[in-house]
Amino acid sequence: MLTIGDTFPAITVPVQQGTSALPAGETLDLTTAYPGKWKVLFYWPKDFTFVCPTEIVGYSQIKGDFEDRDAVLIGASTDTAHVHLAWRKSDPDLAAADFPWLADNGAKLADALGILDKNEHVAFRATFIVDPDNVIQAVQVNGLNVGRNPAETLRVLDALQTDELCPCNWNKGDDVLQVAA
């Protein structure tokens, strides 16, 4: 699995966004898209499941907070763009999740990241925080049955952006640690 300090792989993946049109072959390479921005990529195992929509909606609810920090929110699974569109159209909360959804149905990116469940052939619940230089700065991976906390992802992004020593349970606005001289 790729980890902290590794360069994010340059792989072009189909992408689906919104509900207004059928997918038309749109693609995205996160190493060239969004120059100068932090990227928060979170994978879920499969569309039309139970835990996944709670995470997508949770991230969607604080999307503006990520944007306030110069970070782009990107979702992904190993489903197709058409399946993403159908799922979004089936649920108004998912339709409102206005950020790109990677359709990594060939699992090229998930495989390069090292987050494929070998038994289920889907991605684990993996979150990558990638800096503007396309270097992975944080990784969290959960099993298939345990959802993530989007607010914790935001807290970690805040800490990373300080470039300081941040203690346990640090939150934006708290004092950072100072090394004694």
N, C-alpha and C positions, 0 to 999 in steps of 0.2 A: 504494500500500500504506500502511495506517496504520502509524505508527511511534511512537517514544518521544515522550511528551508529549501524544499524541492521546487523546481520551476513547474508551473502548471502546464500540462501538455497542450501543444498546438494541434487540436483536432477540430475539424468542422463538423457540426452536428445539426440535423434538422431542428427547427424551432417553430413553436406555435404561440401566437399571442392573440388574445381577444376572442370574440365570438361572432364578429361581423362577416367573416368570409372563410371559405374553405381553405385549408392549407394549400399553398401554391409553390412548394419547394424552397421556402425560405430556410436559410441556414445561419449559423452563428459560430464563430471561433472566439472563445473568451480571451485569447491572448492578443487579439487585434481589436476586438470590440471594446468600447468604453475606455479609450485611452485616458490615463491620468486618474482613473477611478479605482476604488476598492471594489471587489466583487465578492458577494456572498452567495455561494452556490449550495443549494440543499437538494439532495436526492431523496425521493420516496420510492418505496418498492413497486407500487402498482396503482394505476388509476382504478376507480370504481371499487375501492376498498373502504375500510372503516377508520383506521387511525390516520391515514394519509390526509383526508380532507381537513381534519382538525389542525394539522400542522400547516397546511397551505393557507387556510383561513387565518391562523395565528400569525404567520409571517405577513400576510396581506394587511392585517390590521395595523402593523407597525412599519409598513413599507416606507412611509414618509419619514420616519425616524432614521431609517437607513440612508435615504436620500439626503437628509440633513447632514449626514456625515460623509458625503461624497462617495457613497457605496451604492452599487447596483445590486438588486435582489434578483436572483435567477433560480427558478425551480427546474427539476429534471426527474425523469424516470425512464425506464426502458420501454415505455409504450410508444406508439406512433403519434404523429401530429394529429391524425384523424381521431384517434381515441381520446387524446387530450381535448380536442374541440368538442367531441360528443359529451365528455364528462363535464366540461365547463358549461355547456348548454343545458345540462340536466340539473344544475344546481346554481341558484342565483348567487350564493356566497362564493362559489368557485369562479363564476363568470366575473365577479367583481375583483378577483385576484389579478390585478392588472400589472403583471410582470411577465417576462418571457418564460416559457416552459420548454426546456430542451426535450426533444423526442429522440432519445438515444436508443431506438429500438434495435439497432445492431450492437448495442452495448460497447461500442468502441471506446467512448470516453470513460464509462464506468469501469471497463476492464483496465484501461491505462491508469486510472486512479487506484485500482486494486480494491474496489468496493463491491464486487459481485458475490452474491451468495451462491456458492457452488451447487447447493442442493435445489434451490428455488429458481436459479437463473434470473434473478432480479437484483437490483442494487439494494444494498443496506441503506438504512437511514443515515446518510453521511452529509456532513456540513463542512465546507471548506471556506475559509476566509482568505482571500488572495489580495495581496497589496497591489498598488498601481504598477509595480515592476513585474507582475505576474509570478511572484514568489508566494508560496503557500505559507501563511503565518499562523493558522490555527486549523485543527481538524477535530471533528467529533463524529464518532460512528456508534450508532445504536443497532441492536438487533431488529428484526422485523416487527416485533410486537410492542416496542416501547417508543412513544412519541418524544419529540424534543421540546425544549422551551425556547421559543424565538427571542424572548426578552434576555435570556442568558447569552444568546448569540450576539445580540446588540451590546450587552455589557462587555463581552470579550472584545468586540470591535472597538468600543470606546477605550478600553485598556490598551489595546495594541496601538491605537492612534496617539496615545500620550507619549510613546517611546520612553516611558519611565518604568520604575519598579512599582507595580501595583499589588498590594497585599490581598490576602484572602477576602472575599466578599466586597472588594473595592467596587464603587459605583462612580459614574461620572460626577465630578464636583468634589469627591472626597480627596483628602490629601494623599499624595503618593509617598513612597518611602524615600528617605534621604540617607545616603551613605555618609557615615561619620567621617570627617576629614582627619 
